[in-house]
Each structure stands twice: as C-alpha cells, then as structure tokens.
Amino acid sequence: MFLGIRWYWWLIIAAVSVISIPFKIKFMKWWNKRRQEKKDSRRGKWGDDE
C-alpha cells in the first residue's frame, strides 16, 4: 500500500488520467475557439475597437 491506497487503485487512477488527457486537450481547444468567437462577435456588435 502506498498512501493508504492499494496498487490496483493506482493502476486505475493512472489509466483514467492517460485516457482523459486527449479529452482535456480537445476541450481546451474548443474553449479557446469559443472564447475567441465571443470576443469577435462582441466587438462587431458594439463597435468596440480593442
């Protein structure tokens, strides 16, 4: 046992982490694109020159 967790829980945690990394990257790309689109649409709507 390491930090009170059995070895197979560490394998499960590691597997979930490895599987979730591509989803996190995809989400971050989507989030940045969405933020950029909101910024662009807001600038055009109100005529702000930032």
Distance bins in CASP14 RR format, pairs under 12 A and 6 or more apart:
PFRMAT RR
TARGET T0000
AUTHOR 0000-0000-0000
RMODE 2
METHOD distances of the structure
MODEL  1
1 7 1 0 0 1 0 0 0 0 0 0 0
1 8 0 0 0 0 0 1 0 0 0 0 0
1 9 0 0 0 0 1 0 0 0 0 0 0
1 10 0 0 0 0 1 0 0 0 0 0 0
2 8 0 0 0 0 0 1 0 0 0 0 0
2 9 0 0 0 0 1 0 0 0 0 0 0
2 10 1 0 0 1 0 0 0 0 0 0 0
2 11 0 0 0 0 0 1 0 0 0 0 0
2 13 0 0 0 0 0 1 0 0 0 0 0
3 9 0 0 0 0 1 0 0 0 0 0 0
3 10 0 0 0 0 1 0 0 0 0 0 0
3 13 0 0 0 0 0 1 0 0 0 0 0
4 10 0 0 0 0 0 1 0 0 0 0 0
5 11 0 0 0 0 0 1 0 0 0 0 0
5 12 0 0 0 0 1 0 0 0 0 0 0
5 13 0 0 0 0 1 0 0 0 0 0 0
5 14 0 0 0 0 0 1 0 0 0 0 0
6 12 0 0 0 0 1 0 0 0 0 0 0
6 13 0 0 0 0 0 1 0 0 0 0 0
7 13 0 0 0 0 0 1 0 0 0 0 0
7 14 0 0 0 0 0 1 0 0 0 0 0
8 14 0 0 0 0 0 1 0 0 0 0 0
8 15 0 0 0 0 0 1 0 0 0 0 0
9 15 0 0 0 0 0 1 0 0 0 0 0
9 16 0 0 0 0 0 1 0 0 0 0 0
10 16 0 0 0 0 0 1 0 0 0 0 0
10 17 0 0 0 0 0 1 0 0 0 0 0
11 17 0 0 0 0 0 1 0 0 0 0 0
11 18 0 0 0 0 0 1 0 0 0 0 0
12 18 0 0 0 0 0 1 0 0 0 0 0
12 19 0 0 0 0 0 1 0 0 0 0 0
13 19 0 0 0 0 0 1 0 0 0 0 0
13 20 0 0 0 0 0 1 0 0 0 0 0
14 20 0 0 0 0 0 1 0 0 0 0 0
14 21 0 0 0 0 0 1 0 0 0 0 0
15 21 0 0 0 0 0 1 0 0 0 0 0
16 23 0 0 0 0 0 1 0 0 0 0 0
16 24 0 0 0 0 0 1 0 0 0 0 0
17 23 0 0 0 0 0 1 0 0 0 0 0
17 24 0 0 0 0 1 0 0 0 0 0 0
18 24 0 0 0 0 0 1 0 0 0 0 0
20 26 0 0 0 0 0 1 0 0 0 0 0
20 27 0 0 0 0 1 0 0 0 0 0 0
21 27 0 0 0 0 0 1 0 0 0 0 0
21 28 0 0 0 0 0 1 0 0 0 0 0
22 28 0 0 0 0 0 1 0 0 0 0 0
22 29 0 0 0 0 0 1 0 0 0 0 0
23 29 0 0 0 0 0 1 0 0 0 0 0
23 30 0 0 0 0 0 1 0 0 0 0 0
24 30 0 0 0 0 0 1 0 0 0 0 0
24 31 0 0 0 0 0 1 0 0 0 0 0
25 31 0 0 0 0 0 1 0 0 0 0 0
25 32 0 0 0 0 0 1 0 0 0 0 0
26 32 0 0 0 0 0 1 0 0 0 0 0
26 33 0 0 0 0 0 1 0 0 0 0 0
27 33 0 0 0 0 0 1 0 0 0 0 0
27 34 0 0 0 0 0 1 0 0 0 0 0
28 34 0 0 0 0 0 1 0 0 0 0 0
28 35 0 0 0 0 0 1 0 0 0 0 0
29 35 0 0 0 0 0 1 0 0 0 0 0
29 36 0 0 0 0 0 1 0 0 0 0 0
30 36 0 0 0 0 0 1 0 0 0 0 0
30 37 0 0 0 0 0 1 0 0 0 0 0
31 37 0 0 0 0 0 1 0 0 0 0 0
31 38 0 0 0 0 0 1 0 0 0 0 0
32 38 0 0 0 0 0 1 0 0 0 0 0
32 39 0 0 0 0 0 1 0 0 0 0 0
33 39 0 0 0 0 0 1 0 0 0 0 0
33 40 0 0 0 0 0 1 0 0 0 0 0
34 40 0 0 0 0 0 1 0 0 0 0 0
34 41 0 0 0 0 0 1 0 0 0 0 0
35 41 0 0 0 0 0 1 0 0 0 0 0
35 42 0 0 0 0 0 1 0 0 0 0 0
36 42 0 0 0 0 0 1 0 0 0 0 0
36 43 0 0 0 0 0 1 0 0 0 0 0
37 43 0 0 0 0 0 1 0 0 0 0 0
37 44 0 0 0 0 0 1 0 0 0 0 0
38 44 0 0 0 0 0 1 0 0 0 0 0
38 45 0 0 0 0 0 1 0 0 0 0 0
39 45 0 0 0 0 0 1 0 0 0 0 0
39 46 0 0 0 0 0 1 0 0 0 0 0
39 48 0 0 0 0 1 0 0 0 0 0 0
39 50 0 0 0 0 1 0 0 0 0 0 0
40 46 0 0 0 0 0 1 0 0 0 0 0
40 47 0 0 0 0 0 1 0 0 0 0 0
40 48 0 0 0 0 0 1 0 0 0 0 0
40 50 0 0 0 0 0 1 0 0 0 0 0
41 47 0 0 0 0 0 1 0 0 0 0 0
41 48 0 0 0 0 0 1 0 0 0 0 0
42 48 1 0 0 1 0 0 0 0 0 0 0
42 50 0 0 0 0 1 0 0 0 0 0 0
43 49 1 0 0 1 0 0 0 0 0 0 0
43 50 1 0 0 1 0 0 0 0 0 0 0
44 50 0 0 0 0 0 1 0 0 0 0 0
END
